[in-house]
Amino acid sequence: MSIRCKVCNASRTANVDQTNDDNKWECNTCGNLLDALGKVIPS
């Protein structure tokens, strides 16, 4: 499964082995903190 960053459209492959309760991730391209849907989480 691939998730796309809504800011820069970079893709991230969702890893089933990574169990993260809140499913937050940082985009390696633009550096924004994103949710599981690829939307920016306001700080």
N, C-alpha and C positions, 0 to 999 in steps of 0.2 A: 504494500500500500504506500502511495506517495502523497505527501502533503505539500502544498505550495504556499509560499509566503505571499500574502496579499499586497505587500509593499513592493518587493523587487521581483516577484515571480520565481524566486529560486525554489528548487524542490528539495524535499527532505524525505528520505525513505523511513517510514515508521518501522521501528524495530520491535517485534513482538516480545523479545526478551527483556526490553527495558520497561519495567513496571514503575511508572511515575504517576502518583495519585492525581496530580493536577494537570499533567500532560503539557506543561509549559516547556518551551524550547527556545533557544536563541538562534536566530538566523545567522549563518556563517558569512553571508554576503553583505547584508545591511546592518546586522548587529541588533535588530529589534527583538524584544521579548515577545513571543507569540503564543497563542493558545493552540489547542489540538486542531482547530480548523484553519490555522494560519493567519488569524486576525491579531492585530497588535494589541497587547495588554497595556493599558495606560498606567503610567507609574505614579 
